[in-house]
Amino acid sequence: MSLDTLSIAKNLIARESVTPNDGDCQAYFKELLGEQHFQFEHMDFHDTKNLWAIEKNGSNDLPVFVFAGHTDVVPPGNLDKWNTPPFEPTVINGVLYGRGAADMKGSLAAMLSATNLFIADFPEHQGRIAFLITSDEEGPFINGTIRVVEELQKRQQRIDYALVGEPSSTNLLGDVIKIGRRGSLTGTLKIHGIQGHVAYPHLAENAIHTAAYFLEEITKIEWDQGNEHFPPTSLQITSIQAGEASNVIPGEIDIEFNFRFSTEYTPQQLKDKTQSFVDKHCKNSDLEWKINGEPFITESKELIEATKKAIFEVTAIETSAETSGGTSDGRFIAKTGAQIVELGPINSSIHQVNEFVAVEDLEKLSQMYYLILKNLMVRD
């Protein structure tokens, strides 16, 4: 089946796939890629659907290029605030509206159209194209890409390059690509005091007062100055919960905070340093951690240069290679040793009502993906 990028995007958006539901998007992938070219494997875990597809033709010695993405989307929110129904893709004045248009069904559509055209134009290309598609990226990300990568690593499946279709662009399509991401580490601290009446403070121990000394010190720290690839590590307090009533001294306080950290720190080093401040100020407390992702960086130039060249050929833009923003599934694929680049639409409307992508950008993105494949897999 051959369809243009816009038609594929509209078909995907029309499939209601709020995380972790797939909405049969992956079945549509199989239909478009075709069993004559690809072998497919469903790696479903619990409520999450995952699809691994790899070209049949070609030797196992050839480099493997993976298109990685997710079919799940965030909930649409208040439907009354949408100008058009979120799962009824609508084009108005050259702009496609719908949930997932930018994050990331537009990218998936561009991947599919680019791959079909590339295989038709270069059937003897030097490499194997693969797809790693999950329905658990917007959710808890425990049964999606991370589980598939673990299984592929057990099989010693090689992955040389991975292009993640996250919406990386800021103002113009292709102005920014991501070549790595910061790590994310969340801490949850419960400080125990003694509850009491506000009129009798000598009989109580105010947990908020105890927390204040800890918060004052930890929020003033300069953790590092970053490095060539990453901005400085940052700490943000994200939640504080305490108090029963206006005349009650709180006996407990819960504090949640998040580190976005560079390669200057390991998660354990951050934990140890934070624990030293907890021990100093909060003698009676419990501290728990959740590692959401470790920092990674692509320092090899081959995929980066192929991507920059493709973007310039389509748009004449000299792209900026950055590590800013949140985490992505690239952090899991990076564990294979693959070179990682993230390239996708403008991200200004993602997770918002009336999410959109320019139709022209969809076609340009498909051209970029096509040229990246050509730059890596076709020898002059």
Secondary structure, 3 states (H helix, E strand, C coil): CCCCHHHHHHHHHCCCCECCCCCCHHHHHHHHHCCCCEEEEECCECCECEEEEEECCCCCCCCEEEEEEECCECCCCCHHHCCCCCCCCEEECCEEECCCHHHHHHHHHHHHHHHHHHHHHCCCCCCEEEEEEECCCCCCCCCCHHHHHHHHHHCCCCCCEEEECCCCECCCCCCEEECEECEEEEEEEEEECECEECCCHHHCECHHHHHHHHHHHHCCCCCCCCCCCCCCCEEEEEEEEECCCCCEECCEEEEEEEEEECCCCCHHHHHHHHHHHHHHHCCCEEEEEEEEECCEECCCCHHHHHHHHHHHHHHCCCCEEECCCCCCCHHHHHHHCCEEEECCCECCCCCCCCCEEEHHHHHHHHHHHHHHHHHHHCCC
